[in-house]
Amino acid sequence: MKKLSSFFLLSILVQGCTSIDQPIASRALVEHEFVTDVPLVSSAQQAILSQSSVTKSVQLNGQSAILGKPFFSASGKTCRKVKFLVDGQRVYCQTDNGGWYPVSPVLASYNEAAAGGNQ
């Protein structure tokens, strides 16, 4: 009898939890298009950023840098990290037209340890 009453109590609790309405997002988390124009890097730098080589030492902005692996950002853009040997790291993303632009350091920072940190 005790097992039967426990079963009924458990089934009532489970049924109560499944009847709760789930929240539905009412707007997108990321804009699909950039609202403002972004300044593109020079054509020479565009060619360097478009290279598929990873961890290759290159000259970008007159500084030695190492190109990271290309990745897709939350906005759907192709981006890549560039580690400058003197000034640290920057992120560059590609527009729909193929041009590259530097991402604001505030927007590009994240916790690499939490993300895996191997790019």
C-alpha positions in Angstrom: 0.0 0.0 0.0 2.9 2.4 0.8 4.4 1.7 -2.6 1.1 2.4 -4.3 0.6 5.7 -2.6 4.2 6.7 -3.3 3.6 5.9 -7.0 0.5 8.1 -7.1 2.3 11.0 -5.4 5.2 10.7 -7.8 2.9 10.6 -10.9 1.1 13.7 -9.7 4.3 15.6 -9.2 5.7 14.6 -12.6 2.4 15.6 -14.3 2.5 19.0 -12.6 6.0 19.7 -13.8 5.1 18.9 -17.4 2.2 21.3 -17.6 4.3 24.4 -17.1 4.4 26.7 -20.2 8.0 27.0 -21.5 9.3 30.5 -22.3 9.7 31.4 -26.0 12.2 33.9 -27.3 10.5 37.0 -28.7 13.6 38.5 -30.5 16.9 37.3 -31.9 20.0 37.2 -29.7 22.3 38.4 -32.5 21.6 40.9 -35.2 21.9 39.4 -38.7 23.4 42.5 -40.3 25.7 45.1 -39.0 24.0 48.5 -38.5 27.1 50.6 -39.0 29.8 50.5 -41.6 33.1 49.1 -40.4 36.5 50.3 -41.6 38.2 47.5 -43.6 41.9 46.8 -43.4 44.2 47.4 -46.4 44.2 45.1 -49.4 47.6 43.7 -48.5 46.3 42.8 -45.0 43.1 41.4 -46.6 45.2 38.9 -48.6 47.2 37.9 -45.5 44.0 37.3 -43.4 42.4 35.3 -46.2 45.3 32.8 -46.1 44.3 29.4 -44.8 47.7 28.8 -43.1 47.5 28.5 -39.3 50.2 29.4 -36.9 52.2 31.0 -39.8 54.3 34.0 -38.8 53.2 37.0 -40.9 53.7 40.8 -40.9 50.4 42.6 -40.2 50.2 46.3 -39.4 54.0 46.3 -39.5 54.2 43.8 -36.6 55.0 40.1 -36.4 51.9 38.1 -35.9 50.6 34.5 -35.9 47.3 33.7 -37.6 44.8 31.6 -35.7 42.4 29.1 -37.2 39.3 30.6 -38.9 36.1 30.2 -37.0 32.4 31.2 -37.3 31.2 33.9 -34.8 27.8 34.1 -33.2 26.8 36.5 -35.9 27.6 34.0 -38.6 30.7 35.8 -39.8 34.0 34.1 -40.6 36.6 35.4 -38.1 40.1 34.6 -37.0 42.4 35.5 -34.1 45.7 37.2 -34.8 48.3 37.0 -32.0 50.7 39.9 -32.3 54.0 39.2 -30.7 54.1 42.7 -29.1 50.6 44.0 -28.6 48.7 40.8 -27.8 45.6 39.4 -29.6 43.1 40.9 -32.0 40.1 39.4 -33.8 39.3 40.1 -37.4 36.1 39.2 -39.1 35.1 39.0 -42.8 32.1 40.9 -44.3 29.7 39.3 -46.7 31.7 41.0 -49.5 34.9 39.3 -48.4 36.6 42.3 -46.8 38.2 41.9 -43.3 37.8 44.4 -40.4 39.2 44.5 -36.9 36.6 43.7 -34.2 36.4 46.0 -31.2 38.5 44.6 -28.3 35.5 44.8 -26.0 33.4 42.7 -28.3 36.2 40.2 -29.0 37.2 39.4 -25.4 36.0 36.2 -23.8 37.3 33.6 -21.3 39.6 31.4 -23.4 39.9 28.8 -20.6 36.1 28.3 -20.7 36.1 28.1 -24.5 39.0 25.6 -24.8 41.7 28.2 -25.6 43.4 26.2 -28.4 43.0 28.7 -31.2 
